[in-house]
Amino acid sequence: MAAGTDLLRIADGTPLVVDADTATLIVNPASDVRADYAHRLAERTHALAIAHAAAAAPAVTTDGTTIAVFANVGSVDDAKAAADAHADGAGLVRTEFLFQSRAAPPTVEEQEAVYRAIADAFGGRPVVFRTLDAGADKPLPFLLAEHEANPYLGVRGIRLTLRQPDLLREQLQAICAVAADATIRLMFPMVSSIDELQAALGVLDDACGGTRPDGLRVGMMIEVPSAALKAAAFAPHVDFFSVGTNDLTQYALAAERGNPALATLADPLDPGVLRLIDTLCRNAGPASVSICGEAAADPAATPVFVGLGVDSLSVAGPSVATVKAAVRRVDRGQAADLAARALWCGTAAEVRRLVEAT
């Protein structure tokens, strides 16, 4: 939370206000402050109830554009909960949950069974499987990794699995098997070069015997700033892009996402990060663009992302209803003007003030 060790000196039983909207912690608030927050909480509870009541309906902007709101999931139970929350599908399945804390990788049959259960949970709605994204903060016990001075800039994501082609091939075999009779999309993480993407697509074609399942759409994550800048070169090879704002932000701002001292700096609404997303959207061609990082659930980010031209958002299951409600308040024309102004702001805080004032 980056609140510092002073938290540990607060006496048990002390009233607190934790305001996640403004990143503020108020210790022992005055009675009028408590009353104000109680009122705001009641209003939010009411708005949340309205959002949940409308969650099954599509998220359509005021000018008639549908923005899909998917869910990020990391297990079969996550998928069932997200489907119950009326997500339009899974925008990100973190498949590494199947690989972690194991002495050996899961078999093709194990993977297929779990992937099929996730697809079944969504009942025909699209499901995006991200291939194994390991390395850095997600090591695998069965892969002996060499020590890296900076693992976040090291062998992770597609860089790791291309060095383990059998591991990648078996995962793609399982995904292709499910894609034969479900609406499946596949994406590769941490892609930074055309060579990496083409190598991964080569393993895919090998895994499916040279014939990809009908309807299988293939995409890539945009987490590396240079990949966003080279979108036009990647676009002919993919059906969609998915922006991982957590990593894109830490790489663009040189601010490690797990470092609490840099929490205020690593804001995905920084204009530099927004310019990368803008460049991507402008050069994606027919490929669609989704946001699947934590920022997708930020109410302040919704009009900005829609204004930049993003086609869909993927959030944690419990946020689906509120994000759909936020989309329904957006006019794309006004959002485009807002996004254009946001690109010329100097800081993320300035962008947030701009959104709040609009």
NORKA-V141190 format. One line per field, one symbol per residue. ss: DSSP state (H for helix, E for strand, C for the rest). phi: phi as a letter, one per 20 degrees, with the letter a starting at -180 (. if undefined). psi: psi as a letter, one per 20 degrees, with the letter a starting at -180 (. if undefined). A space follows every 50 residues. Layout:
ss: ???
phi: ???
psi: ???
This chain:
ss: CCCCHHHHHCCCCCCEEEECCCCEEEECCCHHHHHHHHHHHHHHHHHHHH HHHCCCCCCECCCCCECEEEEEECCHHHHHHHHHCCCCEEEEEEHHHHCC CCCCCCCHHHHHHHHHHHHHHCCCCEEEEECCCCECCECCCCCCCCCCCC HHHCCCCHHHHHCCHHHHHHHHHHHHHHHCCCCEEEEECCCCCHHHHHHH HHHHHHHCCCCCCCCCEEEEEECCHHHHHCHHHHHCCCCEEEECHHHHHH HHHCCCCCCHHHCCCCCCCCHHHHHHHHHHHHHCCCCEEEECCHHHHCHH HHHHHHHHCCCEEEEEHHHHHHHHHHHHCCCHHHHHHHHHHHCCCCCHHH HHHHHHHC
phi: .menfggfeffgnffcdddffdlcddelffffffffffffffffffffff fffdffffedffeneedfdececcaffgffffffemffqdebdeffgfdf lcebfffgfffgfffffffffelnffcdeefgddolecfdgedfeffcfc ffddebmfffffecgfffffffffffffffbbedccbdelfcbfgfffff fffffffdmncfggnfdcbbfdcegffffdgfffgfdcebdceefffgff ffdlcgfeeffdgfeedfeggffffffffgffdfmffeccdcegffeegf egffffffofebcccfgfegfffgffffeedffffffffffffefebfff ffffffee
psi: ikirihhiipqpipqqponhhjlppppmqrhhgggghhghhggggghhgg ghhjhhqqoprhjjppoporqpqkrgggggghghjkqjaoiooniihihq kqiqqqrggggggghhhgghhiliqqpopprpnrrdjmqphiooqqpphn hhkbnrchhghhimhgggghghggghghihkrnpqpqpqkpiqhggghgg hghghghjkioqqpipqpaqqnhpghhhhkhhhhgiirhqqponhgghgh hhjlophjohijhhhmoijphgghhghggghhjiciprpqpjrhhhjohh hghggghijqhrqprqgiigghgghghiipphghhhgghhhhhjrhrhhh ghhgghi.
